[in-house]
Amino acid sequence: MKKLLTIILALSAVIVALACGSNDPEVDGTTGATEVNGGEGEGTAKGKMLVIYFSRAGENWQVGVVERGNTAIMVDYIQDLADVDVFEIVPEVAYPQGYEDTKTVATAEFNDNARPAIKTDITNIADYGTVFIGGPIWWGRPPMLFRTFFEKHPELDGKTIIPFGTHGGSGVSSYTSLLKEYFPNATILESLGISGASIRDSSSKGTVENWLKRLGVDKQSTAISNVRTRAATNGVSYSISGIRSGNQLGIQIRDGQKYINRR
């Protein structure tokens, strides 16, 4: 009897797990609003920083009709909190405004292993040492146009890459998997995923800020890093804000070391 009960419970667990799946574009059977995954080289961001992203406006699941896509809102936070340049991936043929119509088009792209054409391109990726890459999660996967973009830009291999994006519960770990598939020599840092339904909440900007601070790429962290670099290279003193010191009172940096000038 106990054995029979164990089998029944196991089958029930399988049925529940299968029932958790969803055809909604940003759901993969989980419910967490924010998802963070550790990377291979946390805190090793370097050089100029670039954000590459795709985002879709129109009718979004659990959000309604929006003029600016969910991931674009997340990019706005990053741009406000870190010194980054931004490049948007724009499909040659825009996705439909309606949710169900987009669902039909995106499903066909997945099933056909399609490479949707991209209207825009970027020619100076080589100028950047660190690249944020992100977008929405549709049916547990990045949109297929990311494969189009990655195949056009093998120079991303060897970069420091930071995945991010918006989702409906599945998280954005599939961006990390896709990036590793295309760019095995890249250093992948900690990723951040925020649900599309909550990205416009005031707390979400704070979540992004804390993530950038952990990575050491927020404006304050990079400003201090730049100060230390300048002080180490020419022996000149700088205030903690990065302004060259005229021996004024306060905390200063010289040759990579902080010290207090009292007189």
C-alpha positions, 0 to 999 in steps of 0.5 A, spaced: 500 500 500 505 504 501 509 503 495 502 504 491 501 511 495 508 513 493 507 511 486 501 515 486 504 521 489 510 521 484 505 521 478 501 527 481 508 531 482 509 530 474 502 532 472 503 538 477 510 540 474 507 539 467 501 543 468 506 549 470 508 550 463 505 556 459 504 558 452 505 565 455 511 569 452 514 570 458 513 564 462 517 558 464 513 555 469 516 559 475 513 565 479 519 569 481 519 577 479 527 578 480 532 573 478 540 573 479 545 568 476 552 569 478 557 569 473 564 567 471 568 573 473 564 577 477 567 584 478 571 584 472 568 589 468 573 593 464 574 598 459 568 602 455 561 599 456 556 598 451 548 596 452 546 592 446 538 590 447 532 589 443 525 591 446 518 590 444 512 595 445 505 594 444 501 589 447 505 586 453 503 580 457 501 582 464 502 589 462 497 591 457 499 596 451 505 600 452 509 605 448 516 603 451 517 596 451 519 592 458 526 591 457 527 598 454 525 601 461 530 596 464 535 599 459 533 606 461 535 605 469 542 602 466 543 608 462 541 613 468 546 609 473 552 607 469 556 610 464 554 606 458 553 607 450 546 604 448 545 600 441 538 598 440 537 592 435 531 593 431 528 588 426 527 589 419 520 587 420 517 590 426 513 585 430 505 586 431 502 590 436 498 585 438 500 580 443 496 574 440 499 576 433 506 577 436 505 570 439 504 567 432 510 570 429 515 568 434 512 561 435 513 560 427 520 563 428 522 558 433 519 552 429 523 554 423 529 556 426 529 563 423 534 568 422 529 575 422 533 580 418 535 586 422 534 593 420 540 596 424 547 594 425 553 597 429 560 597 427 565 599 433 564 593 438 571 593 438 571 599 442 568 596 448 571 592 453 564 590 457 558 589 453 551 588 457 546 584 452 539 583 453 532 583 451 525 579 453 524 572 454 519 569 449 517 562 451 523 561 455 528 563 450 531 569 447 527 572 441 531 569 434 533 575 432 539 575 437 541 569 433 541 573 427 545 579 431 550 574 434 552 571 427 553 578 425 558 579 430 563 574 432 568 580 435 563 579 441 567 573 443 573 574 448 569 580 451 566 581 458 559 580 457 553 582 462 546 578 461 540 582 463 532 582 461 525 582 462 521 575 463 514 573 466 517 568 471 522 564 467 528 568 469 534 570 463 538 564 464 537 562 457 541 569 455 547 566 458 546 559 455 545 562 448 551 567 449 556 561 452 554 557 445 556 563 441 562 566 445 565 561 449 571 565 450 567 571 453 567 572 460 560 572 463 558 576 469 552 576 474 545 576 470 539 580 472 532 578 470 526 582 472 519 581 471 515 585 465 510 586 470 514 589 475 519 593 471 516 599 472 515 599 479 519 604 483 523 598 487 526 595 480 530 601 479 533 600 486 534 592 484 538 594 478 542 599 482 544 594 487 546 589 481 550 594 478 554 596 484 555 588 485 558 588 479 562 595 480 560 598 474 555 604 477 557 611 476 560 612 483 564 605 482 567 607 476 568 614 478 573 612 483 576 607 479 578 612 474 581 616 480 585 611 482 587 609 475 589 617 474 593 618 480 597 611 479 599 613 473 602 620 474 603 621 481 598 627 482 593 627 488 585 627 486 579 628 491 575 622 492 570 625 487 575 625 481 577 633 481 584 634 481 587 636 488 590 643 490 592 640 497 585 642 500 583 639 506 579 632 505 580 625 503 584 624 497 588 619 492 595 619 490 598 613 487 592 608 488 592 610 496 587 614 499 589 619 505 587 625 509 590 632 508 588 635 514 592 642 513 
